[in-house]
Amino acid sequence: MIGIVVITHGPLCEGLIESVHMLLGRPKQLVGVPLLEGEGIEELKAKVMEAIKKVNDGSGVLILGDLFGGSTLNV
């Protein structure tokens, strides 16, 4: 199964994933990565790389972000 990583400014990703859990159950290969206030790009990059490793079973990973051209997707 393709893994999914949702990256957002702030805790939006966590709310979106909770909604998915209510509707579809708890997919194992779905994680959120919030960019929190005060965090830098390198911290976000480390969190994203860890999330990708967590959900990748060899089928690939889909990365979704909240702002095209923003730091969340530039990482």
LINPEGI-V888207 format. One record per pair of residues at least 6 apart in sequence whose ideal C-beta (glycine too) atoms are under 6 Angstrom apart, sorted by sequence separation. I is the first residue (numbers start at 1). J is the second residue. D is the distance in whole Angstrom. If there is no record, write none. Layout:
BEGIN
i/j/d
I/J/D
I/J/D
END
This chain:
BEGIN
i/j/d
55/61/6
66/72/6
6/13/4
65/72/4
65/73/4
35/44/5
52/61/5
33/47/5
17/32/5
33/48/5
14/32/5
33/51/5
13/32/3
31/51/5
13/34/6
11/34/5
31/54/6
10/34/6
31/55/6
3/29/4
4/30/5
5/31/6
6/32/5
7/33/5
8/34/6
9/35/5
29/55/4
48/75/6
1/29/5
45/75/5
44/75/5
35/72/6
5/51/5
5/52/6
3/55/3
3/56/5
12/66/6
2/59/5
9/66/6
1/59/6
2/60/5
3/61/4
4/62/5
5/63/5
6/64/5
7/65/5
8/66/4
2/62/6
7/72/4
END
